[in-house]
Amino acid sequence: GDDPKGGTKRPLVQLIHGGPHSSWTDSFGYRWNPLLFAARGYVVCLVNFHGSMGSGQKFADAIVGAHGDKPFTDIMKATDALIARGLVDPDRMAAAGGSYGGYLTSWILGHTDRFKALVVHAGVYDLMGQFASDSAYGRSNNYGAAPWENPSRVDLYSPSRFAARFATPTLVLHGEKDYRVPYTQGLNLHGVLTAKGVPSRLVVFPEENHWVLKAQSAKVWYGEVLSWLDRWLKKPS
């Protein structure tokens, strides 16, 4: 959309960090490099939502037992702020993330249709299935209950329980040797989207783990992610 003041509103990509007890900082890395997305013509938003590190223990603890609540609200408020400033085209927005960022992107999938495309890398899709992870420490506390005590409480913030609302085209990527978030999580999400008739693409890296580390794999990863965003957000020439 053309801005009435003479500028051009650009497509938005919300990059959602993992952890969740991590944060976006002024640092350089090859994975999820915001500059590569910006170079493609996207406005890139990096939200340090509730649960992120760097704003005190209370802020970090604010999401325990409710992983999808405040962070989702924070992402949407940041999106609205960018729209209000006239920087982004509200009809060309996407969200993308890995690990917890993939979880929150899956949560977005079931809670809003405002984004035109989503990217879920190594994302937690089903909280019950996530007990297959190589680390069970603190998981019951983080999810609000243990599956054997109160499964319905765990389900409250499981993206899988909101599949009835899934409608956004979603790219799913996963490393087959991922033990932190087993790749069956990605298979499950892609299978549900496919069964529903929602556009979805699954890309599995047989030799990668929770992180895509090999240079050639990273090249394929960026090609898949940027192509998916271009497909759904770029105007036809």
One Martini backbone bead per residue (centre of mass of N, CA, C, O) as a GRO file, in nm:
protein
  237
    1GLY     BB    1   0.095   0.035   0.021
    2ASP     BB    2   0.045   0.367  -0.016
    3ASP     BB    3   0.148   0.649   0.120
    4PRO     BB    4   0.004   0.963   0.150
    5LYS     BB    5   0.306   1.100   0.202
    6GLY     BB    6   0.481   0.918  -0.034
    7GLY     BB    7   0.533   0.655   0.070
    8THR     BB    8   0.619   0.308   0.147
    9LYS     BB    9   0.479   0.036   0.256
   10ARG     BB   10   0.598  -0.236   0.427
   11PRO     BB   11   0.672  -0.537   0.497
   12LEU     BB   12   0.635  -0.763   0.775
   13VAL     BB   13   0.870  -0.905   1.026
   14GLN     BB   14   0.834  -1.115   1.295
   15LEU     BB   15   1.087  -1.181   1.517
   16ILE     BB   16   1.113  -1.473   1.733
   17HIS     BB   17   1.252  -1.561   2.007
   18GLY     BB   18   1.392  -1.776   2.207
   19GLY     BB   19   1.368  -2.011   2.510
   20PRO     BB   20   1.243  -1.746   2.640
   21HIS     BB   21   1.517  -1.685   2.809
   22SER     BB   22   1.587  -1.423   2.619
   23SER     BB   23   1.731  -1.198   2.357
   24TRP     BB   24   1.749  -0.911   2.187
   25THR     BB   25   2.055  -0.791   2.049
   26ASP     BB   26   2.356  -0.615   1.976
   27SER     BB   27   2.422  -0.860   1.747
   28PHE     BB   28   2.598  -1.123   1.577
   29GLY     BB   29   2.447  -1.364   1.345
   30TYR     BB   30   2.350  -1.630   1.136
   31ARG     BB   31   2.102  -1.668   1.296
   32TRP     BB   32   1.851  -1.471   1.255
   33ASN     BB   33   1.927  -1.231   1.061
   34PRO     BB   34   1.788  -0.922   1.025
   35LEU     BB   35   1.949  -0.808   0.777
   36LEU     BB   36   1.850  -1.018   0.565
   37PHE     BB   37   1.554  -0.926   0.578
   38ALA     BB   38   1.593  -0.621   0.522
   39ALA     BB   39   1.738  -0.660   0.241
   40ARG     BB   40   1.453  -0.772   0.120
   41GLY     BB   41   1.233  -0.531   0.233
   42TYR     BB   42   1.187  -0.562   0.536
   43VAL     BB   43   1.030  -0.511   0.824
   44VAL     BB   44   1.192  -0.551   1.139
   45CYS     BB   45   1.085  -0.714   1.441
   46LEU     BB   46   1.216  -0.693   1.792
   47VAL     BB   47   1.080  -0.856   2.064
   48ASN     BB   48   1.097  -0.810   2.424
   49PHE     BB   49   0.916  -0.999   2.581
   50HIS     BB   50   0.774  -1.155   2.803
   51GLY     BB   51   1.055  -1.348   2.946
   52SER     BB   52   1.283  -1.185   2.894
   53MET     BB   53   1.597  -1.080   2.913
   54GLY     BB   54   1.691  -0.767   3.105
   55SER     BB   55   1.410  -0.702   3.312
   56GLY     BB   56   1.405  -0.911   3.521
   57GLN     BB   57   1.253  -1.158   3.707
   58LYS     BB   58   0.953  -1.077   3.687
   59PHE     BB   59   0.945  -1.064   3.377
   60ALA     BB   60   1.032  -1.360   3.331
   61ASP     BB   61   0.797  -1.493   3.520
   62ALA     BB   62   0.526  -1.390   3.367
   63ILE     BB   63   0.498  -1.682   3.185
   64VAL     BB   64   0.452  -1.883   3.391
   65GLY     BB   65   0.191  -2.099   3.287
   66ALA     BB   66   0.176  -1.869   3.020
   67HIS     BB   67   0.328  -1.875   2.727
   68GLY     BB   68   0.098  -1.719   2.528
   69ASP     BB   69   0.007  -1.449   2.645
   70LYS     BB   70   0.195  -1.187   2.674
   71PRO     BB   71   0.369  -1.227   2.417
   72PHE     BB   72   0.137  -1.197   2.217
   73THR     BB   73   0.053  -0.913   2.300
   74ASP     BB   74   0.326  -0.778   2.238
   75ILE     BB   75   0.337  -0.839   1.935
   76MET     BB   76   0.068  -0.691   1.862
   77LYS     BB   77   0.146  -0.410   1.970
   78ALA     BB   78   0.390  -0.371   1.785
   79THR     BB   79   0.232  -0.394   1.524
   80ASP     BB   80   0.040  -0.153   1.574
   81ALA     BB   81   0.264   0.063   1.601
   82LEU     BB   82   0.373   0.035   1.308
   83ILE     BB   83   0.109   0.105   1.170
   84ALA     BB   84   0.063   0.386   1.306
   85ARG     BB   85   0.344   0.494   1.171
   86GLY     BB   86   0.344   0.392   0.859
   87LEU     BB   87   0.559   0.140   0.797
   88VAL     BB   88   0.329  -0.077   0.741
   89ASP     BB   89   0.156  -0.335   0.580
   90PRO     BB   90  -0.130  -0.492   0.701
   91ASP     BB   91  -0.141  -0.697   0.431
   92ARG     BB   92   0.197  -0.755   0.494
   93MET     BB   93   0.237  -1.008   0.723
   94ALA     BB   94   0.480  -1.168   0.946
   95ALA     BB   95   0.592  -1.470   1.125
   96ALA     BB   96   0.901  -1.577   1.306
   97GLY     BB   97   1.042  -1.888   1.458
   98GLY     BB   98   1.239  -2.053   1.719
   99SER     BB   99   1.128  -2.271   1.926
  100TYR     BB  100   0.973  -2.066   2.111
  101GLY     BB  101   0.918  -1.901   1.854
  102GLY     BB  102   0.758  -2.140   1.731
  103TYR     BB  103   0.545  -2.154   1.943
  104LEU     BB  104   0.435  -1.859   1.909
  105THR     BB  105   0.364  -1.900   1.612
  106SER     BB  106   0.157  -2.127   1.669
  107TRP     BB  107  -0.020  -1.948   1.845
  108ILE     BB  108  -0.086  -1.740   1.629
  109LEU     BB  109  -0.229  -1.937   1.434
  110GLY     BB  110  -0.476  -1.972   1.668
  111HIS     BB  111  -0.524  -1.621   1.725
  112THR     BB  112  -0.472  -1.512   1.420
  113ASP     BB  113  -0.531  -1.351   1.075
  114ARG     BB  114  -0.317  -1.107   1.014
  115PHE     BB  115  -0.129  -1.302   0.891
  116LYS     BB  116   0.003  -1.428   0.578
  117ALA     BB  117   0.261  -1.558   0.729
  118LEU     BB  118   0.455  -1.847   0.849
  119VAL     BB  119   0.742  -1.950   1.069
  120VAL     BB  120   0.844  -2.283   1.182
  121HIS     BB  121   1.120  -2.354   1.394
  122ALA     BB  122   1.159  -2.586   1.614
  123GLY     BB  123   0.861  -2.615   1.725
  124VAL     BB  124   0.626  -2.597   1.967
  125TYR     BB  125   0.300  -2.763   1.951
  126ASP     BB  126   0.292  -2.995   2.182
  127LEU     BB  127   0.309  -3.022   2.520
  128MET     BB  128   0.291  -3.325   2.557
  129GLY     BB  129   0.508  -3.404   2.337
  130GLN     BB  130   0.749  -3.239   2.487
  131PHE     BB  131   0.829  -3.486   2.679
  132ALA     BB  132   1.044  -3.592   2.453
  133SER     BB  133   1.254  -3.438   2.553
  134ASP     BB  134   1.587  -3.406   2.688
  135SER     BB  135   1.419  -3.194   2.879
  136ALA     BB  136   1.223  -3.193   3.195
  137TYR     BB  137   1.308  -2.951   3.342
  138GLY     BB  138   1.038  -2.753   3.459
  139ARG     BB  139   0.791  -2.816   3.272
  140SER     BB  140   0.546  -2.819   3.462
  141ASN     BB  141   0.584  -2.529   3.561
  142ASN     BB  142   0.571  -2.389   3.278
  143TYR     BB  143   0.271  -2.533   3.213
  144GLY     BB  144   0.111  -2.546   3.519
  145ALA     BB  145   0.152  -2.870   3.488
  146ALA     BB  146   0.110  -3.202   3.505
  147PRO     BB  147  -0.012  -3.452   3.307
  148TRP     BB  148  -0.088  -3.639   3.572
  149GLU     BB  149  -0.263  -3.402   3.713
  150ASN     BB  150  -0.339  -3.160   3.463
  151PRO     BB  151  -0.400  -3.169   3.138
  152SER     BB  152  -0.589  -2.918   3.089
  153ARG     BB  153  -0.377  -2.711   3.182
  154VAL     BB  154  -0.170  -2.766   2.963
  155ASP     BB  155  -0.369  -2.708   2.717
  156LEU     BB  156  -0.414  -2.399   2.737
  157TYR     BB  157  -0.097  -2.358   2.590
  158SER     BB  158  -0.158  -2.540   2.337
  159PRO     BB  159  -0.156  -2.502   2.001
  160SER     BB  160  -0.308  -2.774   1.921
  161ARG     BB  161  -0.597  -2.674   2.056
  162PHE     BB  162  -0.629  -2.448   1.789
  163ALA     BB  163  -0.682  -2.582   1.498
  164ALA     BB  164  -0.961  -2.462   1.410
  165ARG     BB  165  -0.806  -2.169   1.337
  166PHE     BB  166  -0.638  -2.256   1.110
  167ALA     BB  167  -0.520  -2.035   0.807
  168THR     BB  168  -0.211  -1.995   0.777
  169PRO     BB  169   0.054  -1.992   0.601
  170THR     BB  170   0.308  -2.261   0.665
  171LEU     BB  171   0.640  -2.296   0.760
  172VAL     BB  172   0.823  -2.605   0.822
  173LEU     BB  173   1.111  -2.656   1.034
  174HIS     BB  174   1.357  -2.934   1.083
  175GLY     BB  175   1.559  -3.132   1.277
  176GLU     BB  176   1.611  -3.474   1.306
  177LYS     BB  177   1.834  -3.422   1.561
  178ASP     BB  178   1.619  -3.313   1.753
  179TYR     BB  179   1.597  -3.317   2.122
  180ARG     BB  180   1.453  -3.066   2.236
  181VAL     BB  181   1.264  -3.063   1.963
  182PRO     BB  182   1.107  -3.289   1.829
  183TYR     BB  183   1.027  -3.346   1.491
  184THR     BB  184   0.729  -3.433   1.546
  185GLN     BB  185   0.620  -3.150   1.582
  186GLY     BB  186   0.641  -3.067   1.283
  187LEU     BB  187   0.478  -3.300   1.163
  188ASN     BB  188   0.215  -3.237   1.309
  189LEU     BB  189   0.161  -2.954   1.204
  190HIS     BB  190   0.171  -3.018   0.900
  191GLY     BB  191  -0.052  -3.237   0.904
  192VAL     BB  192  -0.283  -3.055   0.997
  193LEU     BB  193  -0.270  -2.846   0.772
  194THR     BB  194  -0.310  -3.044   0.539
  195ALA     BB  195  -0.585  -3.162   0.635
  196LYS     BB  196  -0.720  -2.862   0.623
  197GLY     BB  197  -0.592  -2.694   0.363
  198VAL     BB  198  -0.337  -2.551   0.451
  199PRO     BB  199  -0.076  -2.392   0.358
  200SER     BB  200   0.221  -2.608   0.342
  201ARG     BB  201   0.572  -2.659   0.447
  202LEU     BB  202   0.824  -2.917   0.459
  203VAL     BB  203   1.154  -2.900   0.628
  204VAL     BB  204   1.409  -3.147   0.653
  205PHE     BB  205   1.714  -3.197   0.845
  206PRO     BB  206   1.892  -3.485   0.885
  207GLU     BB  207   2.180  -3.343   1.020
  208GLU     BB  208   2.021  -3.168   1.218
  209ASN     BB  209   1.933  -2.995   1.492
  210HIS     BB  210   1.821  -2.730   1.672
  211TRP     BB  211   2.051  -2.635   1.487
  212VAL     BB  212   2.169  -2.475   1.202
  213LEU     BB  213   2.522  -2.532   1.110
  214LYS     BB  214   2.554  -2.582   0.827
  215ALA     BB  215   2.620  -2.397   0.556
  216GLN     BB  216   2.436  -2.537   0.342
  217SER     BB  217   2.187  -2.547   0.523
  218ALA     BB  218   2.160  -2.240   0.567
  219LYS     BB  219   2.112  -2.174   0.270
  220VAL     BB  220   1.851  -2.335   0.248
  221TRP     BB  221   1.698  -2.202   0.476
  222TYR     BB  222   1.692  -1.911   0.363
  223GLY     BB  223   1.558  -1.985   0.098
  224GLU     BB  224   1.294  -2.089   0.219
  225VAL     BB  225   1.209  -1.849   0.395
  226LEU     BB  226   1.222  -1.616   0.183
  227SER     BB  227   1.036  -1.749  -0.027
  228TRP     BB  228   0.786  -1.762   0.153
  229LEU     BB  229   0.760  -1.459   0.205
  230ASP     BB  230   0.750  -1.368  -0.090
  231ARG     BB  231   0.497  -1.525  -0.176
  232TRP     BB  232   0.296  -1.366   0.049
  233LEU     BB  233   0.417  -1.043   0.044
  234LYS     BB  234   0.463  -0.990  -0.243
  235LYS     BB  235   0.412  -0.817  -0.510
  236PRO     BB  236   0.311  -0.832  -0.811
  237SER     BB  237   0.488  -0.742  -1.109
   0.00000   0.00000   0.00000
